[in-house]
Amino acid sequence: MGQFLFGLQPYIGEPGGVDGFFLGFDWPLMILSIFLFNVVLSGFVFVTLPGLVFFPLSVVALVVRAVLWGVLLIQVPTSVLWFALPTLVLEGEGYVLAAFGGVSLGVSWLRPQWMFEGENMSRSESLKRSLMEVARIYVLVAVLLLVAAVVETVTILSS
């Protein structure tokens, strides 16, 4: 199958021969691609945007992600799981904050009085104010997911 995709030939050789591949790999590009995937697709599109539509959907997306992680990692030996644990904790915290942003956005336009008690705001004003707050939250999300991408890349490098 590999010969049909971009003219690549399938790898035929010893398992130890894979190390040579990693030596010539562009690690900053790997960190950047993991970071962008985690922030844009996993964090914003999958977790935050559903909350903008209807605020509980961010929490549902978070639970789905946790279940998928559990299903994928259930058969991983504990010795291997210890290496992945720092990445999982950092990414998990980033996604929890992204879900908080989604809930905040959804509540701000559905019920502005729940989000900003005592202030008589229209839905659009409440959404604009919530967008500014979520932008500040996303700075922290980006920092957490950048550190997680570095840790994940170092984990791959050291394995």
N, C-alpha and C positions, 0 to 999 in steps of 0.2 A: 504494500500500500504506500509506503514511504517514497517509492520511486516515482509515483504519480504526483506527489505533492512537492512542488518547487524543485523537482529534479533531484531530491535527496535519496540517497541509497540507505536501506535499512542497516542498522548497526549489527555487524556480525563479528563477534570477538569475545574476549574474556570480560567478565564483570569488572576486573581491575583496570581495564583499559579506559573506563569512563573518566578517570581522574584527569587525563590529558585534556578532555573537553572543558573541564572547569577551570583549568589553568589559563586558557585563552579567552575566557568569557568576560564580558564587560559588566563588572559588578555594579558600577553606578547606574547603568541602564536597568539592571535587574531591580535595584532598590527603587528607582523612579517608577518602573512599571508596576511593581507590587504596590507602592504607595498610591499611585493614581487609580489603580483598579480598586483598592480598598476604600479610598475616599469617594471617588465618583460613583462607581457602580454599587459596591457593597454598602457604603454608608449613605450616600445621598439618594440614589435611585431606589434602592431596595428597602431602606429603613426610614429615611426622612420624608420622601415624597408621598408615600401612602398615608402618612399622618396628616399631610396637608389636605388630602381628600376627605378623610374621616379619621379623627385623632386616635382611636384605638388601633388602627391598622399598623401604626409604628410598633406598638407593643406586640402585636400578632406576628409581624415580620421578625422581630427580635426573638420571639419564642420559636418560630420556624427555624431560624438560623441556629439557635441552641440545640434544637432537636437534630438538625442535620449534622452539627459537629459531634453530637453524642453518637449518632449512627455511624459516622465515618471513623470515629476514634475508639469505638468499643472493642475492636479486635487488635488495637495497637498494643504491643507489650509495654508494660509500665516503664521499663528502662528507656524506651524510645519516647514515650509520652513526656518524660521529664525534660527532654530537650525541646519539645514543642510547647510546653507549658508557659514560658514567658511570653511567647508570641500570642498564645491564646488569651492570656490575661490582658495584655495590652490592647489587642484587637477587640476583645469583648468589652472592655471599658469604653473604647472609642465608639463602638456601636450602641452601647447604652446611652451615651451622651447624644449621639445622633438621633436615637429614638426619642429622647427627651425633647430635642429640637422639633421633631415631627409632631409630637403631642402638643407642644407649645404653639406651633403654627396652626394646627387644626382647631384647637380650642379658641385661638385668638379670632378667627373669623366666624366660627359657629356661635360662640357665646363670649363676646368681648367682656361682659361684666364678670365672668368667672376668672378671666385672665388678669384683668386690671380692675380690681374691686375699688369702688368709690370714685372711679373716673367714668365720666359719660363720654365714651368714644364710639365712633361709628365702626362698622366692621373693617372698612378699608384702613382707617387710622390705626386700629388695633393690629391688623395684619402687618402694616408697615413697621410699627414699633416692635412687634414680635420678630419680624425679619431681621431687624438690627440686633436684637438679643441673640437670635439663633446664629447670626454671623459671628458674634463673639464666642458662642459655644463651639462653633466649627473651627475656630483657631485652636482650641484645645483638642478637638477631635483630630485635626490635622497633625498636631504635634504627637499625639499618642500613636496615630497610625504611621507616622514617619519613623518613630522609634521602633514600632513593631516591624516595619519593613526592613530596617537595618538589622534587628535581631534575627528576623527570619533568614535574611541573606547570610549573616554570619553563621547561623545554625546550619544552613545548607553547605556553606564552605567548609565548616569544621567536621561535617559528618563523613 
